Each structure stands twice: as C-alpha cells, then as structure tokens.
Amino acid sequence: MHVESALRPTFGEHTLPGPGDLAAIALLLDVDGTILDMAMTPGSVVVSSSLVQSLKELHIKCGGALALVSGRLIGDLDSLFAPLRLPAIGAHGAEIRLSAESATYARHPETIGEALRKLVAAVVAADPRLVLEDKGTSLAVHYRLAPQMEQILMTKIAAIVAQAAADDLEVMPSKAAIEIKSAHFSKGSAVRELMRKAPFLNRRPVFIGDDTTDETVFEVLPKLDGLGYAVERPMRGANGMFGSPGDVRNWLAELSWPSGSDR
C-alpha cells in the first residue's frame, strides 16, 4: 500500500509525513479507535505483534519522540503493548511519562469524590452490560454492549455530577463511553507540556485521533505548528483523515520500514 492511499483526500492541504521527516517530527498517537480497533469492552482489544514492532522501530527512528496519548492509564498501556514501553500521556492528560526509562508522574491529583464514585457505580451495577472503568482521576462508563442506553446514561450521569455540585468536573462523551473528569486537565494541555520537554522539544507534533476526547489536542496543534489527522470521520482542526484504524496501522508499518525495503 502506498503511503498516500491511507489518507482520504477529502479535505486539507497537507500530505502525510514520510520516512525522511522522522528526525524532525514527534508522533503522537491516540490508542482506542485510532491504532487499535474498538472492541466490545476495554479489556478485549487486540494488539498485534506487527503493530508493536512498528511502534518499536518508529520510537527509535523518531529519537524517542513517539508517545501514546490515551484515556487509559499508562500502566494499562504498558500491559497492552508489553514488552514495549513508550512515552505516554494517560488518563486524558492526568499522567505523563516523557521516556521509556522515566517514571510516570501525575499532573493532577485525584478529583473524583467517594460519594460520586458510589453513585456512578450503582448506575452501572444495575445493568450487567455496562462496564465501569475507574482511573482514579476519572471514571468511564462503557456501554458498547448496550448502545441504546447512551442518552439514558448521559442524563443520569449528568444529574449525578450536578447533584455533587462539583464545578471542576465535566461529563465528556466518547465512543460508546461517558467520562467524568476534572476540567482542569486534558489531552491538549498535556500535549503542550510534553512538547516543551526533550525528546519532543523543537519537533513538529503529528497527532492522530478519532473522537471527542481528542478535540483538545486538535485545538492546540496550530500553536505548536503541528499536524493532526482524524480517523473514520472529519474532525474540526484536522488536516486529513484516515479511513480506519487499519489504515493507520498500515501507514505506521510503511513508515517504519527501512529505506528502500520492498517488505
């Protein structure tokens, strides 16, 4: 597959970076719905050995400036991509790890109160098709097994947060999930912080994301002279669009190949 075939030429003026650009860019990759196909539950996603190999090679070619940017905790990302360990932004910006060797540090303290946590858990417990993911700094209610529950869940969860009178919390929809998190951190603010530190400093960020939780990154990219690409649907601020996570994986694989390889 030629690199350009992964990108639908429906809008935007920019072309995808090529192998010759890797020394000057920072690759920032959302995970679920972007480099991994969505699954029925967070724990049932599939990570192929070929994707792990592509990421490993690109991490080297980018001089360490490749980071996963996810709503998942960084510890969960390590488990998914083991034995590979990468720089990462986790929990929608609540965590950052600058290099494979460095420790993960929390950008913000836990903000979800125990009373609110119990109320949300009670909503999830009422239906076995729902899954609660407690990340400490945020809560995610996954309803992929019961998509018809979306509006009911949004109404219930919004009411719980309003009842808690927590002005610093926001209810954020994502693909088949509803997140409750602090309004004081985001993927976008974490990307700004990441790009001020080595090995990302003085590189051009290239971000790929797929849903509303990634919008804050697309918003900050112009100030960083960055490029952003959506997956499966147009997104405001994106310079282009991949047709599917499979197209993103194919592009990453080709980008990671040695120069002149016919692999």
C-alpha positions as CSV (number, residue, x, y, z in Angstrom):
1,M,0.0,0.0,0.0
2,H,1.4,3.4,-1.0
3,V,1.5,5.8,2.0
4,E,-0.9,8.3,0.4
5,S,-3.6,5.7,-0.1
6,A,-4.2,5.5,3.7
7,L,-5.4,9.1,3.7
8,R,-8.8,10.1,2.2
9,P,-8.1,13.2,0.1
10,T,-11.4,14.8,1.1
11,F,-10.1,17.9,2.7
12,G,-6.9,19.6,3.9
13,E,-3.8,20.8,2.1
14,H,-1.1,18.7,3.9
15,T,0.3,15.4,3.0
16,L,1.3,12.7,5.4
17,P,4.9,12.8,6.8
18,G,7.2,10.4,5.2
19,P,10.3,8.4,6.4
20,G,12.5,11.4,5.7
21,D,10.5,13.5,8.2
22,L,11.0,11.3,11.2
23,A,14.1,13.2,12.5
24,A,12.0,16.4,12.8
25,I,8.6,15.3,14.0
26,A,7.0,13.9,17.2
27,L,4.4,11.2,16.6
28,L,1.5,11.4,19.0
29,L,-1.0,8.6,18.7
30,D,-4.3,8.0,20.4
31,V,-4.9,4.3,21.0
32,D,-8.5,3.0,21.1
33,G,-10.2,3.7,17.7
34,T,-7.0,5.1,16.2
35,I,-4.3,2.5,16.2
36,L,-6.5,-0.2,17.8
37,D,-9.9,-1.3,16.5
38,M,-12.7,-0.7,19.0
39,A,-13.8,-3.7,21.0
40,M,-16.9,-4.6,22.9
41,T,-15.1,-3.9,26.2
42,P,-11.9,-2.1,27.1
43,G,-10.2,-5.3,28.0
44,S,-11.0,-7.2,24.8
45,V,-9.0,-5.0,22.4
46,V,-6.4,-6.8,20.2
47,V,-2.8,-5.6,19.9
48,S,-0.9,-7.3,17.1
49,S,2.8,-8.2,17.2
50,S,3.2,-6.3,14.0
51,L,1.9,-3.1,15.5
52,V,4.2,-3.4,18.5
53,Q,7.1,-3.9,16.1
54,S,6.1,-0.8,14.1
55,L,5.9,1.3,17.2
56,K,9.2,0.0,18.5
57,E,11.0,0.9,15.2
58,L,9.3,4.3,14.9
59,H,10.2,5.1,18.5
60,I,13.9,4.6,17.6
61,K,13.6,6.5,14.3
62,C,11.9,9.5,16.0
63,G,14.7,9.7,18.5
64,G,12.3,8.7,21.3
65,A,9.7,11.3,20.3
66,L,6.8,8.9,19.9
67,A,4.1,9.0,22.5
68,L,0.8,7.3,23.1
69,V,-2.0,9.8,24.0
70,S,-4.8,7.9,25.7
71,G,-7.7,7.9,28.1
72,R,-6.3,4.7,29.5
73,L,-3.9,4.8,32.4
74,I,-0.2,4.5,31.4
75,G,0.1,1.3,33.4
76,D,-2.7,-0.2,31.3
77,L,-1.0,0.9,28.1
78,D,2.2,-0.9,29.3
79,S,0.2,-4.1,29.8
80,L,-1.4,-3.8,26.4
81,F,1.8,-3.2,24.4
82,A,4.2,-5.3,26.5
83,P,7.1,-5.7,26.4
84,L,7.2,-2.4,24.7
85,R,7.3,0.7,27.0
86,L,6.8,4.1,25.4
87,P,6.5,7.7,26.4
88,A,2.8,8.4,27.1
89,I,0.0,10.7,28.1
90,G,-2.5,8.7,30.2
91,A,-6.0,9.2,31.7
92,H,-6.9,12.1,29.3
93,G,-3.8,14.1,30.4
94,A,-3.7,13.3,34.1
95,E,-0.5,11.3,33.7
96,I,2.7,11.9,31.6
97,R,5.8,9.8,31.0
98,L,8.5,11.5,29.0
99,S,10.6,8.5,28.1
100,A,10.6,4.7,28.2
101,E,13.0,4.8,31.1
102,S,11.4,7.6,33.2
103,A,8.7,7.2,35.8
104,T,5.1,8.2,35.3
105,Y,4.1,11.3,37.1
106,A,0.6,12.7,37.9
107,R,-0.1,16.1,36.5
108,H,-3.2,16.5,38.8
109,P,-4.4,14.9,42.0
110,E,-7.4,12.7,42.2
111,T,-10.6,14.7,41.9
112,I,-13.4,12.1,42.0
113,G,-15.1,12.0,45.4
114,E,-16.1,8.8,47.0
115,A,-19.8,9.7,47.2
116,L,-19.9,10.4,43.4
117,R,-17.9,7.3,42.7
118,K,-20.5,5.2,44.6
119,L,-23.5,6.8,42.8
120,V,-22.0,6.1,39.4
121,A,-21.1,2.5,40.4
122,A,-24.7,2.0,41.4
123,V,-25.9,3.1,37.9
124,V,-23.5,0.6,36.3
125,A,-24.3,-2.2,38.7
126,A,-28.0,-2.1,37.6
127,D,-27.2,-3.4,34.1
128,P,-24.6,-6.2,33.5
129,R,-23.9,-4.9,30.0
130,L,-22.3,-1.7,31.4
131,V,-18.7,-1.5,32.4
132,L,-17.2,0.9,34.9
133,E,-13.5,1.9,34.4
134,D,-12.2,3.7,37.5
135,K,-9.0,5.5,36.7
136,G,-8.7,7.4,40.0
137,T,-8.7,10.8,38.4
138,S,-11.7,10.0,36.2
139,L,-14.5,7.5,35.7
140,A,-15.6,5.9,32.4
141,V,-18.9,4.2,31.9
142,H,-18.7,1.9,28.8
143,Y,-22.0,1.0,27.1
144,R,-20.8,-0.7,23.9
145,L,-22.8,-3.8,24.8
146,A,-26.0,-1.6,25.2
147,P,-25.7,1.2,22.7
148,Q,-29.4,2.1,23.2
149,M,-28.6,3.2,26.7
150,E,-26.5,6.2,25.6
151,Q,-29.0,9.0,26.2
152,I,-30.4,7.5,29.4
153,L,-26.8,7.1,30.8
154,M,-25.8,10.6,29.8
155,T,-28.9,12.1,31.6
156,K,-28.3,10.0,34.8
157,I,-24.6,10.7,34.9
158,A,-25.0,14.5,34.2
159,A,-27.6,14.6,37.1
160,I,-25.2,12.8,39.5
161,V,-22.4,15.3,38.7
162,A,-24.8,18.2,39.0
163,Q,-26.0,16.9,42.4
164,A,-22.4,16.6,43.6
165,A,-22.1,20.4,42.9
166,A,-18.5,19.8,41.7
167,D,-17.9,22.8,39.4
168,D,-14.5,21.5,38.4
169,L,-15.9,18.2,36.9
170,E,-17.0,17.7,33.3
171,V,-19.0,15.0,31.7
172,M,-17.4,14.1,28.4
173,P,-18.9,11.7,25.7
174,S,-16.6,9.4,23.8
175,K,-17.0,6.4,21.6
176,A,-19.6,4.2,23.4
177,A,-18.5,5.6,26.7
178,I,-19.1,8.6,29.0
179,E,-16.2,10.0,31.0
180,I,-16.3,12.1,34.2
181,K,-13.1,14.0,34.7
182,S,-11.7,17.2,36.0
183,A,-12.0,20.2,33.7
184,H,-8.5,21.3,34.8
185,F,-6.6,18.8,32.7
186,S,-7.0,17.5,29.1
187,K,-5.1,15.7,26.4
188,G,-4.4,19.1,24.8
189,S,-2.9,20.6,27.9
190,A,-0.7,17.5,28.4
191,V,0.5,17.7,24.8
192,R,1.5,21.3,25.3
193,E,3.5,20.2,28.3
194,L,5.0,17.2,26.6
195,M,6.2,19.3,23.6
196,R,8.2,21.6,26.0
197,K,10.4,18.7,27.1
198,A,13.1,16.5,25.5
199,P,13.0,14.5,23.3
200,F,9.9,16.2,22.0
201,L,11.2,19.8,22.2
202,N,11.8,21.6,18.9
203,R,10.0,18.9,16.9
204,R,6.8,19.2,14.9
205,P,3.9,17.3,16.5
206,V,1.9,15.0,14.3
207,F,-1.2,13.7,16.1
208,I,-3.8,11.1,15.1
209,G,-7.1,10.8,17.0
210,D,-10.6,9.7,16.5
211,D,-13.2,11.1,18.9
212,T,-14.4,14.0,21.0
213,T,-11.8,13.2,23.7
214,D,-9.1,14.2,21.2
215,E,-10.6,17.5,20.2
216,T,-8.4,19.4,22.8
217,V,-5.3,18.2,21.0
218,F,-6.5,19.3,17.6
219,E,-7.2,22.7,19.2
220,V,-3.6,23.2,20.4
221,L,-1.8,21.9,17.3
222,P,-1.8,25.2,15.4
223,K,0.1,27.0,18.1
224,L,2.7,24.2,18.0
225,D,3.0,24.2,14.2
226,G,1.6,20.7,14.3
227,L,-0.4,18.5,12.0
228,G,-3.5,16.5,13.0
229,Y,-5.3,13.6,11.3
230,A,-8.7,12.2,12.2
231,V,-9.9,8.6,11.8
232,E,-13.1,7.5,10.2
233,R,-14.8,10.9,10.3
234,P,-13.8,14.5,9.7
235,M,-12.9,16.4,12.9
236,R,-12.6,20.2,13.4
237,G,-8.9,21.2,13.1
238,A,-7.8,18.0,11.3
239,N,-5.6,18.3,8.3
240,G,-6.8,15.0,6.8
241,M,-8.5,11.7,7.6
242,F,-7.6,8.0,7.7
243,G,-10.4,5.7,6.7
244,S,-9.9,3.3,9.6
245,P,-7.5,2.2,12.4
246,G,-6.3,-0.5,9.9
247,D,-5.2,2.3,7.6
248,V,-3.3,4.0,10.4
249,R,-1.5,0.7,11.3
250,N,-0.6,0.2,7.6
251,W,0.8,3.7,7.4
252,L,2.8,3.2,10.6
253,A,4.2,-0.1,9.2
254,E,5.3,1.5,6.0
255,L,6.7,4.5,7.8
256,S,8.8,2.2,10.0
257,W,10.3,0.1,7.1
258,P,14.0,0.5,6.3
259,S,14.7,2.9,3.4
260,G,14.5,1.1,0.1
261,S,12.8,-2.0,1.6
262,D,10.3,-3.9,-0.5
263,R,8.7,-5.6,2.5
